[in-house]
Amino acid sequence: MSEVLVSRPKISPEERRRRREAVDYARGSVRLEGVILDAEIERINTRFIDGELTVREHFEALERHLDR
């Protein structure tokens, strides 16, 4: 089976900054609860920050990972 690659428009530097700030805020918030994000969650977050994932895809990827 072949994989279909979807081309995404490149996100702006401003959008990248907003995404990084949102992820950093969430990371800090859960850290206050004593939770340290695992490597797979950090990889998913990086893909979101880099524009590889939409907001919806980001949440779906996190949910799939956490449901394992």
N, CA, C and O atoms as a DFTB+ gen file, in Angstrom:
272 C
 N C O
     1  1       0.848      -1.169       0.000
     2  2       0.000       0.000       0.000
     3  2       0.895       1.233       0.000
     4  3       1.833       1.317       0.793
     5  1       0.619       2.175      -0.866
     6  2       1.439       3.387      -0.915
     7  2       0.871       4.456       0.007
     8  3      -0.333       4.518       0.259
     9  1       1.754       5.277       0.490
    10  2       1.369       6.351       1.402
    11  2       1.154       7.632       0.604
    12  3       1.963       7.978      -0.258
    13  1       0.070       8.325       0.892
    14  2      -0.219       9.581       0.215
    15  2       0.306      10.716       1.091
    16  3      -0.035      10.815       2.270
    17  1       1.128      11.558       0.508
    18  2       1.667      12.693       1.235
    19  2       0.858      13.930       0.897
    20  3       0.628      14.228      -0.275
    21  1       0.434      14.639       1.908
    22  2      -0.347      15.849       1.711
    23  2       0.570      17.040       1.912
    24  3       1.241      17.163       2.936
    25  1       0.587      17.905       0.927
    26  2       1.398      19.110       1.028
    27  2       0.643      20.153       1.842
    28  3      -0.529      20.422       1.582
    29  1       1.300      20.725       2.802
    30  2       0.687      21.748       3.642
    31  2       1.352      23.084       3.354
    32  3       2.554      23.150       3.095
    33  1       0.564      24.142       3.400
    34  2       1.199      25.456       3.253
    35  2       2.146      25.708       4.422
    36  3       1.879      25.300       5.552
    37  1       3.228      26.370       4.141
    38  2       4.193      26.687       5.188
    39  2       3.572      27.695       6.154
    40  3       2.912      28.646       5.735
    41  1       3.792      27.475       7.452
    42  2       3.248      28.424       8.426
    43  2       4.207      29.606       8.554
    44  3       5.403      29.498       8.283
    45  1       3.652      30.717       8.970
    46  2       4.452      31.933       9.122
    47  2       5.299      31.847      10.390
    48  3       5.002      31.060      11.288
    49  1       6.351      32.655      10.459
    50  2       7.142      32.706      11.692
    51  2       6.279      33.100      12.896
    52  3       6.502      32.612      14.005
    53  1       5.307      33.970      12.683
    54  2       4.417      34.380      13.780
    55  2       3.565      33.204      14.259
    56  3       3.389      33.014      15.462
    57  1       3.039      32.421      13.325
    58  2       2.242      31.244      13.708
    59  2       3.117      30.223      14.427
    60  3       2.684      29.610      15.403
    61  1       4.329      30.043      13.955
    62  2       5.258      29.122      14.617
    63  2       5.509      29.581      16.055
    64  3       5.517      28.763      16.974
    65  1       5.715      30.888      16.252
    66  2       5.936      31.432      17.596
    67  2       4.718      31.182      18.481
    68  3       4.858      30.769      19.632
    69  1       3.515      31.434      17.941
    70  2       2.291      31.199      18.723
    71  2       2.166      29.737      19.129
    72  3       1.810      29.422      20.264
    73  1       2.462      28.856      18.190
    74  2       2.369      27.424      18.490
    75  2       3.387      27.023      19.552
    76  3       3.058      26.271      20.469
    77  1       4.622      27.517      19.440
    78  2       5.647      27.197      20.434
    79  2       5.226      27.710      21.807
    80  3       5.381      27.006      22.804
    81  1       4.699      28.922      21.866
    82  2       4.257      29.486      23.149
    83  2       3.124      28.659      23.747
    84  3       3.098      28.425      24.955
    85  1       2.187      28.217      22.909
    86  2       1.068      27.403      23.403
    87  2       1.564      26.075      23.963
    88  3       1.117      25.643      25.025
    89  1       2.484      25.428      23.255
    90  2       3.028      24.148      23.711
    91  2       3.848      24.360      24.986
    92  3       3.746      23.570      25.924
    93  1       4.650      25.409      25.025
    94  2       5.442      25.698      26.225
    95  2       4.535      25.952      27.429
    96  3       4.821      25.489      28.533
    97  1       3.445      26.688      27.217
    98  2       2.503      26.966      28.307
    99  2       1.884      25.660      28.813
   100  3       1.821      25.418      30.019
   101  1       1.427      24.823      27.875
   102  2       0.808      23.551      28.267
   103  2       1.811      22.662      28.996
   104  3       1.474      22.024      29.994
   105  1       3.044      22.624      28.494
   106  2       4.090      21.817      29.135
   107  2       4.321      22.302      30.571
   108  3       4.409      21.497      31.498
   109  1       4.418      23.598      30.742
   110  2       4.611      24.164      32.077
   111  2       3.438      23.875      32.998
   112  3       3.614      23.593      34.183
   113  1       2.242      23.948      32.435
   114  2       1.041      23.699      33.225
   115  2       1.009      22.269      33.766
   116  3       0.751      22.055      34.951
   117  1       1.274      21.286      32.888
   118  2       1.244      19.901      33.370
   119  2       2.436      19.600      34.270
   120  3       2.353      18.750      35.157
   121  1       3.548      20.301      34.041
   122  2       4.720      20.101      34.903
   123  2       4.393      20.524      36.336
   124  3       4.865      19.903      37.288
   125  1       3.587      21.578      36.491
   126  2       3.168      22.001      37.829
   127  2       2.373      20.907      38.539
   128  3       2.323      20.859      39.768
   129  1       1.755      20.032      37.752
   130  2       1.000      18.906      38.308
   131  2       1.891      17.690      38.529
   132  3       1.431      16.647      38.994
   133  1       3.175      17.834      38.191
   134  2       4.114      16.739      38.383
   135  2       4.262      15.815      37.181
   136  3       4.863      14.747      37.292
   137  1       3.717      16.218      36.029
   138  2       3.767      15.378      34.835
   139  2       4.912      15.833      33.934
   140  3       5.045      17.021      33.638
   141  1       5.724      14.896      33.508
   142  2       6.778      15.161      32.540
   143  2       6.359      14.475      31.243
   144  3       6.074      13.278      31.232
   145  1       6.324      15.237      30.151
   146  2       5.885      14.691      28.870
   147  2       6.935      13.730      28.318
   148  3       8.136      13.996      28.372
   149  1       6.452      12.603      27.784
   150  2       7.392      11.614      27.246
   151  2       7.885      12.034      25.858
   152  3       7.387      12.994      25.269
   153  1       8.860      11.304      25.360
   154  2       9.525      11.649      24.099
   155  2       8.560      11.660      22.917
   156  3       8.692      12.504      22.031
   157  1       7.601      10.750      22.882
   158  2       6.652      10.714      21.764
   159  2       5.754      11.950      21.775
   160  3       5.475      12.510      20.715
   161  1       5.311      12.373      22.917
   162  2       4.502      13.597      22.999
   163  2       5.326      14.793      22.542
   164  3       4.817      15.666      21.838
   165  1       6.575      14.839      22.929
   166  2       7.429      15.949      22.487
   167  2       7.636      15.917      20.972
   168  3       7.717      16.970      20.341
   169  1       7.722      14.720      20.379
   170  2       7.838      14.618      18.916
   171  2       6.560      15.127      18.243
   172  3       6.626      15.834      17.238
   173  1       5.408      14.770      18.791
   174  2       4.129      15.243      18.260
   175  2       4.063      16.762      18.376
   176  3       3.662      17.443      17.433
   177  1       4.454      17.289      19.526
   178  2       4.448      18.744      19.715
   179  2       5.357      19.444      18.706
   180  3       4.997      20.487      18.160
   181  1       6.523      18.876      18.463
   182  2       7.456      19.468      17.502
   183  2       6.849      19.476      16.098
   184  3       6.988      20.458      15.370
   185  1       6.188      18.402      15.722
   186  2       5.539      18.360      14.404
   187  2       4.466      19.440      14.294
   188  3       4.305      20.045      13.235
   189  1       3.737      19.684      15.373
   190  2       2.727      20.741      15.385
   191  2       3.388      22.111      15.251
   192  3       2.970      22.925      14.427
   193  1       4.406      22.363      16.047
   194  2       5.109      23.647      16.005
   195  2       5.690      23.895      14.616
   196  3       5.677      25.026      14.130
   197  1       6.195      22.851      13.982
   198  2       6.807      22.977      12.656
   199  2       5.790      23.107      11.530
   200  3       6.162      23.321      10.376
   201  1       4.506      22.977      11.861
   202  2       3.467      23.129      10.842
   203  2       3.109      21.846      10.125
   204  3       2.353      21.877       9.154
   205  1       3.631      20.717      10.579
   206  2       3.306      19.435       9.947
   207  2       1.914      18.951      10.330
   208  3       1.306      18.165       9.603
   209  1       1.407      19.416      11.467
   210  2       0.087      19.021      11.956
   211  2      -0.775      20.251      12.169
   212  3      -0.290      21.295      12.603
   213  1      -2.065      20.119      11.859
   214  2      -3.016      21.170      12.200
   215  2      -3.340      21.044      13.687
   216  3      -2.909      20.096      14.343
   217  1      -4.092      21.992      14.207
   218  2      -4.493      21.912      15.620
   219  2      -5.265      20.616      15.859
   220  3      -5.002      19.900      16.825
   221  1      -6.207      20.321      14.986
   222  2      -7.010      19.101      15.145
   223  2      -6.131      17.849      15.086
   224  3      -6.265      16.957      15.924
   225  1      -5.239      17.780      14.107
   226  2      -4.356      16.624      13.984
   227  2      -3.446      16.484      15.202
   228  3      -3.136      15.371      15.629
   229  1      -3.025      17.608      15.753
   230  2      -2.185      17.603      16.955
   231  2      -2.927      16.937      18.109
   232  3      -2.404      16.027      18.753
   233  1      -4.161      17.403      18.364
   234  2      -4.950      16.811      19.453
   235  2      -5.241      15.337      19.197
   236  3      -5.175      14.523      20.118
   237  1      -5.562      14.991      17.952
   238  2      -5.846      13.587      17.631
   239  2      -4.616      12.710      17.855
   240  3      -4.729      11.608      18.392
   241  1      -3.450      13.190      17.449
   242  2      -2.216      12.420      17.651
   243  2      -1.920      12.240      19.139
   244  3      -1.515      11.160      19.571
   245  1      -2.124      13.298      19.917
   246  2      -1.916      13.197      21.360
   247  2      -2.893      12.201      21.979
   248  3      -2.503      11.387      22.815
   249  1      -4.160      12.263      21.572
   250  2      -5.162      11.327      22.105
   251  2      -4.807       9.883      21.761
   252  3      -4.885       8.997      22.612
   253  1      -4.413       9.651      20.495
   254  2      -4.033       8.275      20.104
   255  2      -2.885       7.768      20.956
   256  3      -2.891       6.624      21.409
   257  1      -1.902       8.627      21.169
   258  2      -0.736       8.222      21.969
   259  2      -1.137       7.924      23.418
   260  3      -0.692       6.934      23.999
   261  1      -1.963       8.772      23.983
   262  2      -2.333       8.628      25.388
   263  2      -3.303       7.470      25.613
   264  3      -3.398       6.949      26.724
   265  1      -4.030       7.062      24.559
   266  2      -4.970       5.946      24.677
   267  2      -4.288       4.581      24.602
   268  3      -4.942       3.557      24.793
   269  1      -2.997       4.553      24.331
   270  2      -2.266       3.274      24.217
   271  2      -2.192       2.564      25.531
   272  3      -1.616       1.479      25.615
